[in-house]
Amino acid sequence: MTAQADITMILRNLKFALNSAWQSFWRNLAVSLAAVLSITLILILAGINLLVGHAFAQVLDGFRTKVSEISINVSDDTPLQTVYDFQAQLAADPRVVTVTFVTKDEALREFKSDPQNAILATQIEGNPLDAKLDVRVKNLNDVAAIDAMGRQWSGVDPTDPTNYQGDFVNRMLDLSEWLAIAGVALLIVLMIVSVVIVMNTIRTAVYHRRKEIEVMKLVGATEWFVRGPFVLEGIMTGLIAAAIALALLAVAYEPAVVQFKSDVGFIPLSYDPAFISSLARDLLIAGALLGAVGSYIGVRRYVRI
C-alpha cells in the first residue's frame, strides 16, 4: 500500500511538473520561441557538421579501399612464368589479401569501360597499356612495403613500376585526423552556446514566476518539486528545436548530395538514408540533454531552499 501511494504521488508530481512546464513555455512564448529558434540554428549547424563528417567518412572509406590496392605494372618482355612465380610469392605473403593477374587486353577493356575515359579511349591506337598484378593488402600501412617489393622485381616495367602515391595517401590520412579534431571542437563550442541560451531562457522564466516560487517554498515544497518544471521546460525547448532541425536537415540532405555529385562528380559521395535515423537519435538526445543541463544551471541559483 505504501509503494502504491508512493507511485501515485510520483505520478501526481510528474503531471504537475509537465503542466507547469507547458504553461511556462506558453506564458513566455516570445522568449521560448527565441530560444527554440536559436537552438534550432545551432543544432542545424551541428547536424551539418555530422553530415559532412559522415560524408567525408564515406569518401575516406572508399579512398582507403582504393589505396589498399596497388597495381604492379608488368614489362612487355617479361615471360609469363616469371609473372606467375611472382604472383605466387605475393599470394603467400601474410600482408596480402588477394593478387590478380590482368593481361594487356583485359587492362584495355577495363580502361575503355570507365565512363571517365570514354573520349580518350576513342583516340587510342593499339594497346599501350601494361599487363599488371593487382594486389590488395590487409592494412594500409603495408602498401609501401608491397610497393617496394614490386619495384625491386625483375619483371616490373621500369618506366612506370606501380601506381602507388605514398605522399598523397599520408596527406589524406593527416587531413582526416585534423578534420575529425575540428569537428569535435565545433560540436563542443555549439554545445556550450546552446547551454547558455537555454540557461538564460530559464532564468527569464524563473524571474517571471518568482512570487509563485516563494509561495511554493513557504508551503514546504521540496527543491526538486520547484526545480522540476523548469528542467522539463528546458528539455521541451531542446526537443522542439531538435525536431525542427532534424526535419530541415532530412529534407535538404538528399538534394544537397545530388547537387554535390553533379558539381563535383569525381568525389564518390552518396546519399545514405540509414544515417538519418542515427542523426535523429543524436539530435534528439543532444537537444534534450542541452535543454536539461541549461535549465538546471539556470534555475539552480534561484530556487535553492
Secondary structure, DSSP 8 states (H G I E B T S, - for coil): -HHHHHHHHHHHHHHHHHHHHHHHHHHTHHHHHHHHHHHHHHHHHHHHHHHHHHHHHHHHHHHHHHHTEEEEEE-TT--HHHHHHHHHHHHHSTTEEEEEEE-HHHHHHHHHHSGGGHHHHTT--S----EEEEEEESSGGGHHHHHHHHHHSTTB-TTS-B---HHHHHHHHHHHHHHHHHHHHHHHHHHHHHHHHHHHHHHHHHHHTHHHHHHHHHTT--HHHHHHHHHHHHHHHHHHHHHHHHHHHHHHHHHHHHHHHHHSTTS-----THHHHHHHHHHHHHHHHHHHHHHHHHHHTTS--
